[in-house]
């Protein structure tokens, strides 16, 4: 027969696991569905148990050393409210985690620079391009300043180099329009060497 008692801080620290059992759950008389699980190894954690659509549902709230008793009771009451609304707390938690990850990924995308995106793009496309076509893409976004392999002097920056430090959200139509006239005044229109079957892409740098 399951017995209940009002959990206190002292009881949480001292309630034992029953002999010859791997775990014992001591149910709280104060908060429905709230209990303390004590394992034979001495681990103590707060849990919540209820029934949803005819099935038993159990959720681990957390380690009793990390959760203050009153806070754990409050969490159990919150979980009970979700169950009363017909919601599975585990599914709600999973949805919240997915939403958080989506926000983090979106925030990370907002911080991606054009140069990073360009480099990742050409590396992904490299297996489908000739070496010359790939080299053209590299050169058009190169920042220059590297000793030439042939001849003397340093390499020049490619036409897309000025955009490398821009965050992708900042790569707007007005910003591109501002960049194009400046490139047109300093050099003639240039295009990458296209190959049969290769799609037109952002590598075209004709602002004329």
Backbone as a chain_set.jsonl record, in Angstrom:
{"seq": "XXXXXXXXXXXXXXXXXXXXXXXXXXXXXXXXXXXXXXXXXXXXXXXXXXXXXXXXXXXXXXXXXXXXXXXXXXXXXXXXXXXXXXXXXXXXXXXXXXXXXXXXXXXXXXXXXXXXXXXXXXXXXXXXXXXXXXXXXXXXXXXXXXXXXXXXXXXXXXXXXXXXXXXXXXXXXXXXXXXXXXXXXXXXXXXXXXXXXXXXXXXXXXXX", "coords": {"N": [[0.834, -1.19, 0.0], [0.577, 2.17, -0.904], [1.941, 4.82, 0.835], [1.667, 8.184, 1.991], [3.477, 11.138, 2.852], [4.219, 14.307, 4.281], [6.635, 15.968, 2.606], [9.711, 17.21, 3.781], [12.607, 19.306, 4.141], [14.47, 17.98, 5.75], [13.509, 15.347, 5.67], [13.776, 14.798, 2.953], [16.511, 14.63, 2.776], [17.052, 12.384, 4.29], [15.299, 10.215, 3.939], [15.067, 6.762, 3.181], [16.012, 4.254, 0.692], [14.043, 1.439, 0.167], [14.904, -1.754, 1.531], [16.407, -4.262, -0.564], [15.38, -3.239, -2.907], [15.609, -1.428, -5.993], [14.846, 1.18, -6.204], [12.928, 3.604, -4.369], [9.901, 5.348, -4.066], [8.837, 8.143, -2.443], [5.898, 9.545, -1.755], [4.472, 12.783, -1.802], [2.321, 14.25, 0.559], [1.27, 16.709, 0.364], [1.325, 17.909, -2.201], [-0.306, 16.873, -5.033], [0.737, 14.082, -6.959], [3.415, 14.58, -6.703], [6.685, 13.588, -5.799], [9.49, 12.01, -4.092], [12.191, 10.331, -5.35], [14.268, 7.758, -4.361], [17.214, 6.059, -4.877], [18.87, 2.823, -4.703], [21.537, 3.353, -4.772], [21.727, 5.741, -3.58], [21.021, 8.087, -4.872], [18.958, 10.973, -5.227], [15.987, 12.294, -6.369], [13.483, 14.574, -7.527], [10.193, 13.85, -8.607], [7.349, 13.789, -10.853], [4.15, 12.428, -11.166], [1.353, 11.326, -13.044], [-1.82, 10.733, -14.672], [-2.634, 10.492, -18.067], [-4.953, 10.55, -20.546], [-5.647, 7.945, -19.837], [-3.252, 6.641, -19.422], [-0.257, 6.065, -17.529], [1.888, 8.682, -16.627], [5.095, 9.829, -16.142], [7.416, 12.157, -14.949], [10.684, 13.298, -14.557], [11.664, 15.714, -12.363], [14.033, 16.811, -11.281], [17.387, 16.676, -9.839], [17.51, 16.31, -6.362], [19.406, 17.659, -4.937], [19.918, 19.871, -6.426], [17.533, 21.148, -6.785], [15.486, 23.231, -4.923], [13.18, 22.429, -2.355], [10.625, 23.749, -2.219], [10.545, 25.004, -4.714], [10.571, 22.779, -6.371], [8.112, 21.675, -5.733], [6.428, 23.66, -6.749], [6.984, 23.373, -9.463], [5.951, 20.817, -9.888], [3.256, 21.352, -9.52], [2.829, 22.988, -11.726], [3.228, 21.176, -13.807], [1.087, 19.492, -13.302], [-1.047, 21.17, -13.966], [-0.688, 21.346, -16.732], [-1.246, 18.707, -17.492], [-3.899, 18.578, -16.715], [-4.944, 20.165, -18.665], [-4.854, 18.541, -20.77], [-2.392, 18.178, -21.939], [0.763, 16.764, -22.69], [3.463, 16.974, -20.621], [6.048, 16.263, -21.388], [6.018, 16.407, -24.178], [5.457, 19.099, -24.482], [7.78, 20.209, -23.414], [9.648, 19.244, -25.264], [8.819, 20.579, -27.583], [9.306, 23.22, -26.796], [12.063, 23.1, -26.557], [12.801, 22.626, -29.224], [11.884, 24.992, -30.38], [13.563, 26.809, -29.122], [16.064, 25.977, -30.104], [15.666, 26.558, -32.783], [15.482, 29.335, -32.697], [18.065, 29.927, -31.848], [19.561, 28.955, -34.001], [18.642, 30.637, -36.008], [19.55, 33.079, -35.021], [22.272, 32.61, -35.196], [22.542, 32.4, -37.966], [22.012, 35.011, -38.67], [24.347, 36.235, -38.013], [26.198, 35.342, -39.793], [28.761, 35.995, -42.113], [29.099, 37.409, -45.408], [31.436, 36.561, -46.69], [32.019, 34.159, -45.352], [29.781, 32.621, -46.035], [30.081, 32.57, -48.802], [32.532, 31.19, -49.138], [31.816, 28.702, -48.049], [29.866, 27.971, -49.855], [31.234, 27.696, -52.375], [32.957, 25.627, -51.745], [31.199, 23.545, -51.369], [30.173, 23.305, -53.93], [32.374, 22.627, -55.388], [33.004, 19.876, -56.152], [31.479, 19.604, -58.447], [32.412, 21.294, -60.338], [34.893, 22.423, -62.755], [38.451, 22.682, -62.257], [39.336, 25.191, -63.048], [37.009, 26.73, -63.098], [36.294, 26.659, -60.396], [38.533, 27.969, -59.321], [38.195, 30.511, -60.367], [35.969, 31.394, -58.921], [37.043, 31.484, -56.353], [39.016, 33.472, -56.677], [37.489, 35.751, -57.284], [36.374, 36.5, -54.887], [38.511, 36.873, -53.339], [40.62, 38.462, -50.932], [43.052, 39.402, -51.606], [46.502, 40.623, -51.529], [48.402, 38.671, -51.235], [51.497, 37.062, -51.876], [52.379, 36.717, -55.263], [52.287, 33.663, -57.125], [53.515, 33.451, -59.521], [55.733, 35.646, -61.007], [56.277, 39.01, -59.729], [55.301, 40.98, -56.804], [52.07, 41.556, -55.171], [48.935, 39.814, -54.957], [45.81, 41.1, -56.218], [42.79, 42.355, -54.742], [39.683, 40.659, -55.197], [36.606, 41.452, -57.013], [34.427, 40.913, -55.347], [35.426, 41.089, -52.844], [35.054, 43.323, -51.229], [32.63, 42.887, -50.089], [32.848, 40.853, -48.296], [33.001, 41.196, -45.481], [30.464, 41.847, -44.736], [27.457, 41.193, -42.97], [25.035, 38.7, -43.763], [22.263, 39.564, -43.547], [22.665, 42.261, -43.975], [23.255, 42.518, -46.58], [21.77, 43.966, -48.637], [19.517, 45.172, -51.265], [19.889, 48.046, -51.696], [22.454, 48.248, -50.581], [23.999, 46.653, -52.281], [23.588, 48.095, -54.614], [24.977, 50.383, -53.99], [27.544, 49.397, -53.936], [27.986, 48.487, -56.56], [28.271, 50.766, -58.487], [30.716, 51.787, -57.61], [32.481, 49.692, -58.154], [32.213, 49.688, -60.906], [33.426, 52.028, -61.697], [36.065, 51.544, -61.21], [36.929, 49.307, -62.568], [36.45, 47.353, -65.583], [33.364, 45.65, -66.613], [33.114, 42.324, -65.367], [32.963, 38.809, -65.719], [32.527, 35.526, -64.456], [34.112, 32.64, -65.856], [31.91, 30.743, -67.483], [30.645, 27.418, -67.678], [29.414, 24.79, -69.809], [26.241, 23.72, -68.767], [26.531, 24.738, -66.214], [25.036, 26.655, -63.765], [23.903, 30.095, -63.853], [25.067, 32.375, -61.432], [25.658, 34.068, -58.24], [28.187, 34.809, -58.739], [28.534, 36.357, -60.964], [29.627, 39.471, -61.848], [28.792, 41.876, -63.061], [28.116, 45.083, -63.19], [27.301, 46.9, -64.966]], "CA": [[0.0, 0.0, 0.0], [1.355, 3.387, -1.007], [1.689, 5.797, 1.894], [2.121, 9.528, 1.685], [3.904, 11.96, 3.964], [4.596, 15.648, 3.851], [8.085, 16.063, 2.447], [10.41, 18.351, 4.363], [14.024, 19.28, 3.758], [15.138, 16.933, 6.52], [13.095, 14.054, 5.15], [14.389, 14.638, 1.638], [17.913, 14.251, 2.967], [17.239, 11.167, 5.081], [14.432, 9.101, 3.58], [15.881, 5.705, 2.579], [15.494, 3.331, -0.312], [13.664, 0.218, 0.868], [15.839, -2.878, 1.324], [16.193, -5.185, -1.676], [14.75, -2.562, -4.03], [16.507, -0.521, -6.693], [14.414, 2.539, -5.918], [11.7, 3.796, -3.605], [9.323, 6.67, -4.266], [8.117, 8.662, -1.288], [4.943, 10.504, -2.303], [4.181, 13.933, -0.96], [0.914, 14.384, 0.923], [0.876, 18.103, 0.186], [1.166, 18.242, -3.622], [-0.676, 15.673, -5.798], [1.625, 13.619, -8.017], [4.796, 14.981, -6.424], [7.353, 12.613, -4.959], [10.948, 11.933, -4.017], [12.697, 9.006, -5.705], [15.569, 7.455, -3.751], [17.722, 4.804, -5.43], [19.727, 2.038, -3.807], [22.869, 3.96, -4.792], [21.68, 6.975, -2.798], [20.619, 9.252, -5.659], [17.653, 11.498, -4.837], [15.457, 13.22, -7.369], [12.054, 14.858, -7.454], [9.455, 13.39, -9.784], [5.915, 14.057, -10.919], [3.448, 11.336, -11.835], [-0.081, 11.536, -13.211], [-2.38, 9.927, -15.746], [-3.092, 11.286, -19.197], [-5.655, 9.699, -21.51], [-5.675, 6.574, -19.358], [-1.909, 6.077, -19.293], [0.585, 6.676, -16.509], [2.891, 9.61, -17.139], [6.035, 10.185, -15.085], [8.419, 13.134, -15.373], [11.71, 13.624, -13.558], [11.817, 17.16, -12.215], [15.459, 17.101, -11.181], [18.166, 16.229, -8.69], [17.077, 16.96, -5.127], [20.478, 18.547, -4.472], [19.907, 21.086, -7.244], [16.2, 21.765, -6.712], [14.95, 23.541, -3.597], [11.931, 21.694, -2.202], [9.484, 24.581, -2.582], [10.58, 25.203, -6.167], [10.191, 21.514, -6.993], [6.656, 21.56, -5.558], [5.82, 24.579, -7.711], [7.12, 22.751, -10.786], [4.993, 19.715, -9.943], [1.927, 21.958, -9.699], [2.76, 23.452, -13.116], [3.064, 19.989, -14.639], [-0.277, 19.028, -13.088], [-1.917, 22.043, -14.75], [-0.574, 20.942, -18.137], [-1.974, 17.449, -17.647], [-5.328, 18.902, -16.619], [-5.319, 20.774, -19.941], [-4.726, 17.523, -21.807], [-1.081, 18.295, -22.577], [1.843, 15.935, -22.166], [4.586, 17.856, -20.301], [7.248, 15.875, -22.14], [5.881, 16.954, -25.529], [5.579, 20.554, -24.361], [9.202, 20.497, -23.22], [10.338, 18.993, -26.539], [8.469, 21.68, -28.482], [10.019, 24.407, -26.337], [13.476, 22.919, -26.895], [12.923, 22.812, -30.665], [11.722, 26.421, -30.659], [14.782, 27.472, -28.667], [17.12, 25.663, -31.061], [15.375, 27.296, -34.018], [15.862, 30.737, -32.46], [19.529, 29.985, -31.804], [20.059, 28.781, -35.365], [18.34, 31.859, -36.745], [20.473, 34.11, -34.535], [23.594, 32.299, -35.758], [22.511, 32.759, -39.387], [22.04, 36.455, -38.777], [25.719, 36.682, -37.805], [27.073, 34.803, -40.842], [29.275, 36.993, -43.044], [29.045, 37.023, -46.815], [32.652, 35.809, -47.009], [31.876, 32.798, -44.838], [28.782, 31.933, -46.853], [30.664, 32.367, -50.133], [33.525, 30.118, -49.053], [31.109, 27.437, -47.849], [29.153, 27.677, -51.101], [32.114, 27.207, -53.431], [33.492, 24.328, -51.339], [30.139, 22.564, -51.597], [29.997, 23.136, -55.372], [33.651, 22.255, -56.008], [33.019, 18.579, -56.846], [30.712, 19.667, -59.688], [33.037, 22.287, -61.215], [36.279, 22.203, -63.163], [39.403, 23.403, -61.402], [39.376, 26.6, -63.484], [35.77, 27.384, -62.664], [36.419, 26.825, -58.948], [39.55, 28.987, -59.064], [37.579, 31.809, -60.659], [35.124, 31.765, -57.788], [37.935, 31.836, -55.25], [39.684, 34.739, -56.976], [36.561, 36.876, -57.297], [36.095, 36.923, -53.512], [39.782, 36.931, -52.623], [40.976, 39.771, -50.375], [44.337, 39.807, -52.164], [47.597, 40.877, -50.598], [49.236, 37.48, -51.111], [52.568, 37.039, -52.871], [52.017, 35.982, -56.483], [53.047, 32.447, -57.377], [54.336, 33.734, -60.69], [56.03, 37.067, -61.107], [56.517, 39.734, -58.488], [54.193, 41.752, -56.269], [51.008, 40.892, -54.428], [47.67, 39.65, -55.675], [44.822, 42.141, -55.978], [41.506, 41.902, -54.201], [38.653, 40.397, -56.192], [35.495, 42.405, -56.963], [33.51, 40.617, -54.262], [36.136, 41.172, -51.565], [34.507, 44.408, -50.406], [31.398, 42.43, -49.453], [33.125, 39.718, -47.418], [32.787, 41.497, -44.062], [29.063, 42.177, -44.49], [26.542, 40.154, -42.528], [24.067, 38.403, -44.819], [21.082, 40.437, -43.514], [23.025, 43.605, -44.427], [23.52, 42.464, -48.017], [20.484, 44.385, -49.193], [19.546, 45.774, -52.593], [20.564, 49.355, -51.663], [23.894, 48.08, -50.311], [24.602, 46.162, -53.517], [23.569, 49.215, -55.556], [26.059, 51.281, -53.585], [28.805, 48.736, -54.262], [28.145, 48.332, -58.007], [28.885, 51.908, -59.18], [32.107, 51.934, -57.216], [33.242, 48.721, -58.919], [32.166, 50.053, -62.324], [34.375, 53.12, -61.95], [37.451, 51.117, -61.021], [37.308, 48.219, -63.471], [35.387, 47.023, -66.544], [32.535, 44.526, -66.191], [33.778, 41.03, -65.392], [32.114, 37.661, -65.418], [33.243, 34.276, -64.312], [34.05, 31.745, -67.006], [30.847, 29.765, -67.297], [30.833, 26.174, -68.392], [28.128, 24.185, -70.191], [25.552, 23.026, -67.686], [26.742, 25.409, -64.932], [24.014, 27.686, -63.645], [24.332, 31.451, -63.527], [24.978, 32.532, -59.985], [26.062, 35.348, -57.707], [29.553, 35.125, -59.112], [28.536, 37.338, -62.028], [29.904, 40.765, -61.245], [28.61, 42.881, -64.084], [27.25, 46.133, -62.655], [27.021, 47.827, -66.021]], "C": [[0.872, 1.245, 0.0], [0.966, 4.347, 0.107], [2.258, 7.136, 1.471], [2.534, 10.23, 2.972], [4.295, 13.321, 3.431], [6.113, 15.736, 3.795], [8.605, 17.34, 3.091], [11.869, 18.246, 3.935], [14.765, 18.17, 4.474], [14.773, 15.546, 6.002], [13.698, 13.788, 3.776], [15.829, 14.154, 1.77], [18.081, 12.876, 3.585], [16.343, 9.993, 4.709], [15.224, 8.033, 2.823], [15.222, 5.03, 1.385], [15.186, 2.027, 0.423], [14.648, -0.909, 0.558], [15.415, -3.768, 0.162], [15.425, -4.567, -2.845], [15.754, -1.614, -4.687], [16.124, 0.936, -6.466], [13.123, 2.532, -5.105], [11.205, 5.21, -3.856], [8.498, 7.031, -3.037], [7.21, 9.78, -1.785], [4.613, 11.584, -1.275], [2.681, 14.029, -0.681], [0.384, 15.784, 0.634], [0.548, 18.444, -1.26], [0.864, 16.976, -4.415], [0.332, 15.349, -6.894], [3.092, 13.907, -7.779], [5.453, 13.972, -5.484], [8.866, 12.728, -5.001], [11.358, 10.5, -4.335], [14.093, 8.834, -5.116], [16.026, 6.108, -4.29], [18.595, 4.089, -4.414], [21.141, 2.597, -3.749], [22.905, 5.286, -4.031], [21.286, 8.211, -3.57], [19.197, 9.662, -5.279], [17.186, 12.508, -5.885], [13.958, 13.384, -7.165], [11.386, 14.401, -8.741], [8.006, 13.863, -9.706], [5.279, 12.919, -11.685], [1.962, 11.647, -11.898], [-0.577, 10.571, -14.279], [-2.935, 10.85, -16.815], [-3.676, 10.353, -20.237], [-5.545, 8.22, -21.138], [-4.319, 5.922, -19.173], [-1.112, 6.827, -18.233], [1.679, 7.507, -17.155], [3.797, 9.998, -15.977], [7.133, 11.087, -15.654], [9.411, 13.346, -14.24], [11.898, 15.135, -13.52], [13.285, 17.532, -12.113], [16.076, 16.577, -9.9], [17.754, 17.022, -7.443], [18.154, 17.882, -4.558], [20.474, 19.869, -5.212], [18.587, 21.851, -7.146], [15.805, 21.994, -5.256], [13.551, 22.945, -3.514], [10.717, 22.513, -2.645], [9.397, 24.801, -4.08], [10.156, 23.935, -6.892], [8.681, 21.292, -6.866], [5.925, 22.446, -6.574], [5.866, 23.996, -9.119], [6.132, 21.601, -10.94], [3.579, 20.244, -10.158], [1.75, 22.445, -11.129], [2.534, 22.275, -14.061], [1.648, 19.438, -14.513], [-1.271, 19.864, -13.889], [-1.883, 21.671, -16.23], [-1.369, 19.667, -18.395], [-3.477, 17.696, -17.608], [-5.847, 19.527, -17.916], [-5.206, 19.787, -21.097], [-3.399, 17.567, -22.545], [-0.069, 17.387, -21.886], [3.044, 16.838, -21.885], [5.856, 17.534, -21.072], [7.206, 16.425, -23.557], [6.016, 18.473, -25.505], [7.039, 20.951, -24.223], [9.978, 20.316, -24.515], [10.063, 20.112, -27.533], [9.199, 22.959, -28.096], [11.503, 24.317, -26.689], [13.712, 23.14, -28.386], [12.812, 24.286, -31.039], [12.97, 27.191, -30.252], [15.92, 27.236, -29.639], [16.918, 26.426, -32.364], [15.764, 28.764, -33.865], [17.378, 30.892, -32.443], [20.128, 29.867, -33.208], [19.813, 30.037, -36.192], [19.272, 32.985, -36.327], [21.869, 33.882, -35.108], [23.648, 32.665, -37.239], [22.601, 34.268, -39.579], [23.467, 36.995, -38.67], [26.689, 36.162, -38.869], [27.477, 35.925, -41.8], [29.183, 36.471, -44.474], [30.257, 36.178, -47.179], [32.573, 34.368, -46.54], [30.898, 31.999, -45.689], [29.334, 31.617, -48.24], [31.65, 31.203, -50.127], [32.861, 28.758, -48.883], [30.417, 26.998, -49.134], [30.082, 27.076, -52.16], [32.753, 25.863, -53.054], [32.464, 23.23, -51.581], [29.971, 22.275, -53.082], [31.246, 22.61, -56.069], [33.619, 20.911, -56.721], [32.317, 18.608, -58.209], [31.332, 20.627, -60.712], [34.415, 21.82, -61.663], [37.181, 23.006, -62.224], [39.443, 24.881, -61.763], [38.151, 27.364, -62.993], [35.815, 27.637, -61.147], [37.411, 27.938, -58.618], [39.018, 30.388, -59.338], [36.731, 32.296, -59.484], [35.972, 32.199, -56.592], [38.531, 33.223, -55.474], [38.731, 35.931, -56.89], [36.194, 37.352, -55.897], [37.372, 37.007, -52.683], [40.063, 38.352, -52.141], [42.336, 40.253, -50.864], [45.412, 39.979, -51.102], [48.509, 39.692, -50.371], [50.288, 37.495, -52.212], [52.174, 36.187, -54.068], [52.891, 34.738, -56.638], [53.953, 32.608, -58.583], [54.545, 35.233, -60.775], [56.214, 37.695, -59.728], [55.253, 40.467, -58.036], [53.155, 40.891, -55.557], [49.744, 40.787, -55.282], [46.708, 40.771, -55.305], [43.529, 41.534, -55.43], [40.514, 41.683, -55.335], [37.483, 41.355, -56.026], [34.501, 42.15, -55.831], [34.135, 40.783, -52.882], [35.545, 42.232, -50.643], [33.252, 43.99, -49.663], [31.635, 41.356, -48.4], [32.767, 39.982, -45.958], [31.34, 41.836, -43.732], [28.3, 40.963, -43.971], [25.498, 39.939, -43.615], [22.811, 39.277, -44.742], [21.372, 41.85, -44.013], [23.281, 43.666, -45.929], [22.214, 42.752, -48.753], [20.654, 44.963, -50.597], [20.239, 47.126, -52.608], [22.07, 49.227, -51.434], [24.617, 47.572, -51.547], [24.659, 47.283, -54.548], [24.673, 50.211, -55.245], [27.413, 50.712, -53.986], [29.046, 48.702, -55.77], [28.769, 49.544, -58.704], [30.355, 52.071, -58.841], [32.98, 50.947, -57.967], [33.295, 49.122, -60.388], [33.161, 51.149, -62.654], [35.82, 52.648, -61.904], [37.883, 50.002, -61.948], [36.165, 47.936, -64.433], [34.555, 45.86, -66.031], [33.276, 43.207, -66.355], [32.768, 39.944, -65.071], [33.001, 36.442, -65.228], [33.124, 33.474, -65.602], [32.978, 30.691, -66.734], [31.113, 28.546, -68.151], [29.471, 25.624, -68.793], [27.521, 23.448, -69.01], [25.734, 23.662, -66.333], [25.802, 26.585, -64.843], [24.635, 29.051, -63.433], [24.155, 31.639, -62.045], [25.504, 33.886, -59.568], [27.478, 35.721, -58.082], [29.636, 36.12, -60.244], [28.665, 38.711, -61.422], [29.86, 41.854, -62.298], [27.628, 43.917, -63.555], [26.841, 47.115, -63.75], [25.61, 47.709, -66.569]], "O": [[1.796, 1.365, 0.805], [-0.214, 4.647, 0.292], [3.209, 7.208, 0.692], [2.002, 9.948, 4.046], [4.659, 13.463, 2.263], [6.792, 15.595, 4.812], [8.009, 18.409, 2.959], [12.304, 17.213, 3.427], [15.598, 17.49, 3.875], [15.633, 14.671, 5.906], [14.087, 12.658, 3.478], [16.3, 13.358, 0.958], [19.132, 12.254, 3.431], [16.611, 8.868, 5.133], [15.981, 8.368, 1.911], [14.036, 5.217, 1.113], [16.0, 1.565, 1.222], [15.162, -0.999, -0.556], [14.227, -3.997, -0.066], [14.88, -5.288, -3.68], [16.636, -1.069, -4.023], [16.975, 1.824, -6.529], [12.34, 1.583, -5.152], [11.989, 6.159, -3.86], [7.581, 6.307, -2.651], [7.69, 10.839, -2.19], [4.496, 11.334, -0.075], [1.868, 13.9, -1.596], [-0.826, 16.009, 0.659], [-0.399, 19.185, -1.523], [1.706, 16.08, -4.467], [0.734, 16.224, -7.661], [3.934, 13.512, -8.586], [4.853, 13.554, -4.494], [9.438, 13.44, -5.826], [10.922, 9.563, -3.667], [14.982, 9.655, -5.34], [15.303, 5.118, -4.174], [19.005, 4.662, -3.405], [21.868, 2.348, -2.788], [23.968, 5.882, -3.856], [21.218, 9.295, -2.99], [18.339, 8.813, -5.039], [17.904, 13.446, -6.233], [13.264, 12.479, -6.703], [11.944, 14.546, -9.829], [7.514, 14.274, -8.655], [5.79, 12.488, -12.719], [1.379, 12.161, -10.943], [0.164, 9.699, -14.732], [-3.605, 11.841, -16.527], [-2.988, 9.471, -20.751], [-5.374, 7.359, -22.001], [-4.249, 4.751, -18.799], [-1.258, 8.036, -18.054], [2.316, 7.076, -18.117], [3.314, 10.449, -14.939], [7.7, 10.804, -16.709], [9.015, 13.55, -13.092], [12.248, 15.753, -14.525], [13.739, 18.463, -12.779], [15.384, 16.1, -9.001], [17.665, 18.249, -7.476], [17.848, 18.787, -3.782], [20.965, 20.875, -4.7], [18.538, 23.055, -7.394], [15.794, 21.06, -4.454], [12.814, 22.955, -4.501], [9.868, 22.004, -3.378], [8.308, 24.788, -4.654], [9.463, 23.999, -7.908], [8.047, 20.779, -7.789], [4.934, 22.033, -7.176], [4.902, 24.11, -9.877], [5.541, 21.429, -12.006], [2.795, 19.648, -10.898], [0.662, 22.336, -11.693], [1.744, 22.368, -15.001], [1.072, 18.971, -15.495], [-2.235, 19.324, -14.433], [-2.914, 21.677, -16.903], [-2.078, 19.561, -19.395], [-4.234, 17.098, -18.373], [-7.034, 19.433, -18.229], [-5.431, 20.141, -22.255], [-3.289, 17.049, -23.656], [-0.053, 17.263, -20.662], [3.598, 17.417, -22.82], [6.649, 18.427, -21.374], [8.229, 16.861, -24.087], [6.619, 19.063, -26.401], [7.486, 21.917, -24.842], [10.854, 21.118, -24.84], [10.967, 20.548, -28.247], [9.659, 23.7, -28.965], [12.125, 25.31, -27.067], [14.699, 23.764, -28.775], [13.543, 24.775, -31.901], [13.389, 28.116, -30.948], [16.662, 28.16, -29.971], [17.882, 26.886, -32.977], [16.31, 29.366, -34.789], [17.913, 31.872, -32.962], [21.071, 30.577, -33.559], [20.665, 30.452, -36.978], [19.736, 33.758, -37.165], [22.566, 34.833, -35.463], [24.659, 33.176, -37.721], [23.2, 34.742, -40.544], [23.764, 38.078, -39.173], [27.871, 36.505, -38.848], [26.635, 36.707, -42.243], [29.188, 35.264, -44.718], [30.127, 35.187, -47.897], [33.008, 33.457, -47.244], [31.155, 30.842, -46.024], [29.092, 30.542, -48.787], [31.607, 30.338, -51.002], [33.284, 27.775, -49.492], [30.383, 25.812, -49.463], [29.751, 26.06, -52.771], [33.057, 25.052, -53.929], [32.82, 22.113, -51.956], [29.666, 21.146, -53.467], [31.178, 22.191, -57.225], [34.165, 20.807, -57.819], [32.542, 17.725, -59.037], [30.828, 20.754, -61.828], [35.024, 20.946, -61.046], [36.723, 23.889, -61.498], [39.569, 25.732, -60.882], [38.254, 28.501, -62.533], [35.419, 28.705, -60.679], [37.156, 28.756, -57.734], [39.349, 31.336, -58.626], [36.78, 33.467, -59.11], [35.645, 33.169, -55.908], [38.546, 34.051, -54.563], [39.137, 37.012, -56.463], [35.749, 38.488, -55.73], [37.318, 37.192, -51.467], [39.782, 39.323, -52.843], [42.736, 41.381, -50.575], [45.267, 39.553, -49.957], [49.304, 39.689, -49.431], [50.009, 37.893, -53.343], [51.69, 35.067, -53.906], [54.081, 34.757, -56.322], [55.016, 31.992, -58.667], [53.595, 36.0, -60.622], [56.295, 37.005, -58.712], [54.273, 40.564, -58.775], [53.329, 39.687, -55.367], [49.526, 41.574, -56.203], [46.783, 41.325, -54.208], [43.232, 40.358, -55.638], [40.504, 42.428, -56.315], [37.376, 42.011, -54.99], [33.808, 43.07, -55.399], [33.454, 40.637, -51.867], [35.534, 42.066, -49.423], [32.844, 44.655, -48.71], [30.706, 40.987, -47.681], [32.281, 39.084, -45.27], [31.015, 42.086, -42.572], [28.472, 39.849, -44.465], [25.118, 40.88, -44.311], [22.323, 39.705, -45.788], [20.458, 42.565, -44.425], [23.498, 44.743, -46.484], [21.642, 41.878, -49.405], [21.769, 45.21, -51.057], [21.105, 47.35, -53.454], [22.863, 49.978, -52.001], [25.73, 48.011, -51.836], [25.646, 47.417, -55.271], [25.24, 50.815, -56.155], [28.325, 51.46, -54.336], [30.181, 48.868, -56.217], [29.727, 49.367, -59.457], [31.153, 52.453, -59.697], [34.088, 51.288, -58.38], [34.314, 48.918, -61.047], [33.685, 51.198, -63.767], [36.701, 53.277, -62.491], [39.08, 49.764, -62.107], [35.015, 48.252, -64.125], [34.978, 45.152, -65.117], [33.975, 42.992, -67.346], [31.852, 40.13, -64.27], [34.095, 36.359, -65.785], [32.153, 33.615, -66.345], [33.137, 29.848, -65.85], [31.728, 28.634, -69.214], [28.467, 25.965, -68.168], [28.187, 22.66, -68.338], [25.148, 23.183, -65.362], [25.767, 27.425, -65.741], [25.742, 29.17, -62.908], [23.204, 31.125, -61.457], [25.767, 34.749, -60.405], [27.93, 36.825, -57.781], [30.704, 36.686, -60.48], [27.873, 39.077, -60.553], [30.785, 42.659, -62.411], [26.428, 43.649, -63.481], [26.106, 48.065, -63.481], [25.238, 48.448, -67.481]]}, "num_chains": 1, "name": "protein.A"}
